[in-house]
Amino acid sequence: MRSYHIYLIKDSISEHYFGKEEKLFRLFKDCRSAQDKHLKEVMYRQVCYISHHLDVRRFGMQLQTACSFMPEYTYEDPIHYLKSRRPYSEAVLELRDRELKMTAQGTSDMEVTFFEVLRKLDGHFLAIDFQRRQCAWLNPIKNADFLQSKVDLISRDSVH
């Protein structure tokens, strides 16, 4: 079973940390595993500073609207499901105040569908797989275009 913790990162933070995802991964991982109560509280405040609080009810309604046309989609607030029998694929997305938690099994079809829906709802989601020690933006394209335009500007400036 695959498991992802998905955070909505504030715009300025996501722009600054694009390409530096390992630092964000370390913060979230250390926050989860900290044993010292004071250290855990400090790290949690840092997580709160860089990520948005999710209005579970409002976000759930947006998700329902975005998925309503999919026959594989069902929900029991705050949990949303995508299930397909052939090929077998299942993704369960639980909405929480500070994160979304997705578990998936079978082929990756349904988890990719949820990722695509989330990407369209907001371009600043960061998905973390703590088991595999992986971390990625759901929408790197916009930021990549932004970085490419900066590279183009630097290239033009160095030519002149």
C-alpha positions, 0 to 999 in steps of 0.5 A, a space after each residue: 500500500 502506498 501512502 502520501 501526506 499532502 500539504 498546501 504550501 503557501 505561495 511564497 514558500 513554494 516559489 522559494 523552495 522549488 528545487 529544494 524539496 529535500 529541505 521541506 521533506 526533512 522539516 515534515 519528517 523531523 516534525 513527525 518523528 521528534 521525541 522532545 515535546 518542545 522541539 516538536 512544538 517548534 517544528 509544528 509551528 514552522 509547518 504551520 507557518 509554511 502551509 495553509 490550514 485547510 477548511 475541510 468542509 469547503 475543500 471537500 465541496 470543491 473536491 466533490 464538484 471536481 470529481 462528480 463526473 467520475 463514476 469511480 468517485 464516492 465520498 463519506 465526508 471527510 473521506 473521498 474514494 476513487 475505485 476501479 475494478 479493471 485494472 484494480 486501482 483504489 485511492 482513499 483521500 482523507 481531508 484533515 485540517 493541516 494535510 490530506 492523507 492519501 492511501 492507494 493500492 493496485 495500479 496507480 490510476 486512481 492516485 494519479 487521478 486524485 493528484 491531477 484533481 488536486 493539482 487543478 484545484 491549487 498548484 502549491 500542493 506538496 506530496 510526501 511519501 515518508 516510507 519511500 523518502 520521496 517528495 514532489 510538487 503536484 504542479 511543477 510545470 508553472 514553477 518550471 516555466 517561471 524558472 525557465 523565464 529567469 534562466 532566459 533572462 540571465 542568458 540574455 543578460 550575460 550575452 550583452 
